[in-house]
Amino acid sequence: MTAERIKRIERIRLAEHLPEPISHYTDAVRAGDTIWISGLLAVDAAGAIVGGSDVVAQAEQVFRNLAVVLEHSGAGFADVAKVVVYLVDIKSRGRINEVRQRYFGQARPASTLVAVSALAYPHALLEIDAVVYAPR
């Protein structure tokens, strides 16, 4: 990848709100009018899981984290074009859907739900990533 190409991609890092990434990635990336948000977990700025074993409480934290990234990027939930939800217990879908509806309101992004056996953080019950259309 050339240096010119790297410059066209803006890395978005929210160190004051989200913990240091556990691997080689950043919180979000803007390329033109599109923002790709990395998988968000129910963690606080120090990296501690919020919500314990309560999937609804964890979903609340994930959506709060998503709101922070969206706001920092000059976007909102109505600008989200696509979400992918990774859920450890597929039976929890209905419970987290109520949280999701509250945050998205009338907006209905394209969506994929994937059942997974585990996530990168111990005790994490769900993870969400998103693609956002946000013209400058």
C-alpha positions as CSV (number, residue, x, y, z in Angstrom):
1,M,0.0,0.0,0.0
2,T,1.4,3.4,-1.0
3,A,1.8,6.3,1.4
4,E,-0.7,8.3,-0.7
5,R,-3.3,5.5,-0.2
6,I,-2.7,5.3,3.5
7,K,-3.3,9.1,3.8
8,R,-6.7,8.8,2.2
9,I,-7.9,6.6,5.1
10,E,-8.5,8.4,8.3
11,R,-8.1,6.3,11.4
12,I,-10.4,7.2,14.3
13,R,-9.2,6.5,17.8
14,L,-11.3,7.4,20.8
15,A,-8.8,6.8,23.6
16,E,-10.8,8.8,26.2
17,H,-13.9,6.7,25.7
18,L,-12.7,3.2,24.5
19,P,-9.9,1.0,25.7
20,E,-6.7,0.4,23.8
21,P,-7.3,-2.1,21.0
22,I,-6.2,-5.6,21.9
23,S,-4.8,-6.2,18.5
24,H,-3.5,-4.3,15.4
25,Y,-6.6,-2.2,14.6
26,T,-8.3,1.2,15.4
27,D,-11.8,2.0,16.7
28,A,-13.0,3.2,13.2
29,V,-11.8,4.1,9.8
30,R,-13.2,6.8,7.5
31,A,-12.6,6.4,3.8
32,G,-14.4,9.1,1.8
33,D,-18.0,9.2,2.9
34,T,-18.0,5.8,4.6
35,I,-17.0,4.9,8.1
36,W,-16.3,1.4,9.2
37,I,-16.6,0.9,12.9
38,S,-14.6,-2.0,14.5
39,G,-16.4,-4.5,16.6
40,L,-17.6,-2.9,19.9
41,L,-17.9,-4.7,23.1
42,A,-19.6,-3.8,26.4
43,V,-16.4,-2.3,27.9
44,D,-15.7,1.0,29.6
45,A,-12.7,3.2,28.9
46,A,-10.5,1.1,31.1
47,G,-11.4,-2.1,29.3
48,A,-13.6,-3.7,31.9
49,I,-16.7,-5.5,30.9
50,V,-19.9,-3.6,31.8
51,G,-23.0,-5.5,32.7
52,G,-21.6,-8.7,34.0
53,S,-23.7,-11.7,32.8
54,D,-26.7,-9.6,31.8
55,V,-26.9,-9.4,28.0
56,V,-29.3,-6.5,28.1
57,A,-26.9,-4.4,30.3
58,Q,-24.0,-5.4,28.0
59,A,-26.1,-4.4,24.9
60,E,-26.8,-1.0,26.5
61,Q,-23.0,-0.4,26.9
62,V,-22.3,-1.5,23.4
63,F,-24.8,0.9,22.0
64,R,-23.5,3.7,24.2
65,N,-20.0,3.0,22.8
66,L,-21.4,3.0,19.3
67,A,-23.1,6.4,20.0
68,V,-19.8,7.8,21.1
69,V,-18.0,6.7,17.8
70,L,-20.9,8.0,15.7
71,E,-21.0,11.4,17.5
72,H,-17.2,11.7,17.2
73,S,-17.5,11.0,13.4
74,G,-20.3,13.5,12.9
75,A,-22.9,10.9,12.3
76,G,-25.9,9.4,14.1
77,F,-27.8,6.1,14.3
78,A,-29.9,7.2,11.2
79,D,-26.6,7.2,9.2
80,V,-25.8,3.5,10.0
81,A,-26.2,1.5,6.8
82,K,-25.2,-1.9,8.1
83,V,-24.6,-3.6,11.4
84,V,-23.3,-7.1,12.2
85,V,-24.2,-8.5,15.7
86,Y,-22.1,-11.3,17.1
87,L,-24.1,-13.0,19.9
88,V,-22.8,-15.8,22.2
89,D,-26.4,-17.0,23.0
90,I,-28.7,-16.7,20.0
91,K,-31.7,-17.0,22.3
92,S,-30.8,-13.5,23.6
93,R,-31.7,-11.9,20.2
94,G,-35.1,-10.8,21.3
95,R,-33.8,-9.3,24.6
96,I,-31.2,-7.1,22.9
97,N,-33.5,-6.2,20.1
98,E,-35.4,-3.9,22.4
99,V,-32.2,-2.0,23.2
100,R,-31.4,-1.8,19.5
101,Q,-34.8,-0.4,18.6
102,R,-34.5,2.3,21.3
103,Y,-31.2,3.5,19.8
104,F,-32.1,3.2,16.1
105,G,-35.6,4.5,16.4
106,Q,-37.2,4.5,13.0
107,A,-33.9,3.8,11.2
108,R,-33.5,0.3,10.0
109,P,-30.0,-0.6,8.8
110,A,-29.2,-3.7,6.9
111,S,-28.2,-6.3,9.5
112,T,-26.6,-9.6,10.0
113,L,-26.8,-11.7,13.2
114,V,-24.1,-14.3,13.8
115,A,-24.1,-16.8,16.7
116,V,-20.5,-17.3,18.0
117,S,-19.0,-19.6,20.6
118,A,-16.9,-16.8,22.2
119,L,-15.6,-13.3,21.8
120,A,-12.1,-11.8,22.3
121,Y,-12.9,-10.5,25.8
122,P,-13.7,-13.1,28.5
123,H,-17.4,-12.7,29.6
124,A,-18.4,-10.6,26.6
125,L,-21.8,-11.7,25.4
126,L,-22.1,-9.6,22.2
127,E,-20.1,-7.6,19.8
128,I,-21.4,-5.2,17.1
129,D,-19.6,-3.6,14.2
130,A,-21.1,-1.1,11.7
131,V,-20.8,0.6,8.4
132,V,-21.9,4.2,8.3
133,Y,-22.6,6.6,5.4
134,A,-21.6,10.1,6.6
135,P,-20.7,12.6,3.9
136,R,-18.4,15.3,5.1
